[in-house]
């Protein structure tokens, strides 16, 4: 792993080299960001982030997304979600079609208002947001309705 030493302790960023995935003949998505978040910076936060990261990487490898660059961003007990902010800024700088994924919608945000703002920002910069456990694209209005219900603690598929 490579760490950017200039970042806060609550954040790590790992970059995987070009061509992590074999070409599948689909349109090339140049940039994929995987976002992990745990509620506390306590004893098990490193393990919890690693579990999320492994799940996201497994999902990515199984998907039809063909990425040139994959980066993992993580917030550990940071309510400001600095890694999420950095991720969105970097994806904007990268330009073009990008994807961002988290294990569930509540990893991006536990509040509907903040999640809605994130979705608007993602739409403006051509980024598709995925919540993999809900099997949902958050930019899709019908799927977002399901995620809102899940965030409120109800509705099963």
N, C-alpha and C positions, 0 to 999 in steps of 0.2 A: 504494500500500500504506500501511496505517496501522500503526505500531508502538507498542507499549506501552513507553515508555521506562523504566518501573520494573522491567522484567524483566531477567534475566541475558542476557549477550551470546549464550549458546548457544541461546537460545530466541527465536523470533519467532512472533507470532500475527497472522494476517490474518483480518479479518472481511469477508465479502461481504454486501452489503445484502439486504434482504428481496426475495423474489420473484426470486431468481436463476434459478430454473427456471419454466417455464410450467406451469400447472396441467394435470394429466393426468387429472383425475377420480378419482384414487386417494385413499386416506386421506392427509391431510396429516401429514407428519413435520416437526415444527417445527424440529428441531435436528440437524445432521449435523456431526460432527467428522472431519477428515482428519488423520491422524498420519504424519509423516515422521521418519525417524531415519537418521543416518549415523554411522559408527563413530568418525570423527575430526573434529576441528575444523580440519583442515588446509586446504591450498590449494583443493581442489576441493569442499569441503563445501557451499558455497552452490549450486554447479551441481548436485550430487547431490540436494540437497533440492528444487531447482527441477524436476528431472526427475521425482522422485516426486510432487511437487505437481501437475504437469501431467498425469501418468498418473491420479492420483486424481480430478482435476476432469473429465477426459475420461470416466472410468468413471461418475462421478456424473451427468453430463449424459446419458449413454447409458442409464442405469438408469431404472427406473420410480419412483425415490424422488423425492418432491416436497418439497423443503426450503424453509423460510422463512429459516433462518439457517444459513450454512455457515462454519465456522472451520477454519483450518489451524494445526496445532501442530507444531513441529519441535524435535528435539533434535539438536545437532551435537557429537558427541564427548563427551557428558555421560553417564557411566555411571549416574548417579542417575536419569536419565530424568525430569527435572523437568517437561518439557512433557507427558509422558504422565500424570503425577500430576495436574497442573493440569487437563488435559483431562477426566479422570474426575471430578474434584471439580466442575468447572463443569457437566458433564452431570448430575451428581446435583442440583446447585442448580437447574438448568433444570427438572427434573422431566418427567414424561410420557415418551412413546416417543421414544427418540433412537437414532441410528446413529453408529458410529465405524468408519472404514476405514483400512487401511494397505495398501501395495502387496503385502506378503506377511506371513505370520504371524511370521516372525523379526524384522520391524520392530517389532512390539509387544514381543517378548521372544525371546531366544535360549535361554532355559531353560524346560523344561516346567513346572517348579514355579511360576515367576513368571507364565507364561502361564495356567496353571490358576487362580491367584489372581485374575488380571485378568478371566478369564471369569466366575468366581463373583461378583466385584464388579459386572460388567456385568449379569449375570442379576438381581442384587438390585435394581438401579436401572433395569431395563427398557431396557437398551441392547443393541443387536445389534452384534456385532463382525464385520467383513468383512475377509478377506484376498483382495484382488482378483485377484492373479496365480494363486492356487490356486483361484479361483472358489468360495470357501468362506465360510460363516457359521460363525464359531468357536463360537458358542453351540449349534450343532447337533451332537449327540453323534456321529453317523455321520461328519459332515464333520470334526469334531475329530480323529477317529481317523486320517484321512488326513493332516491337518496335523502330527500327532505323528510319523507316519512320515516326512513331508517334513523336519521339523526334525531327525530322526535321520539324514538324508542318504540315505534310500532311497525306495522305492515311487514308481513313476510311475503316472499315471492310466491 
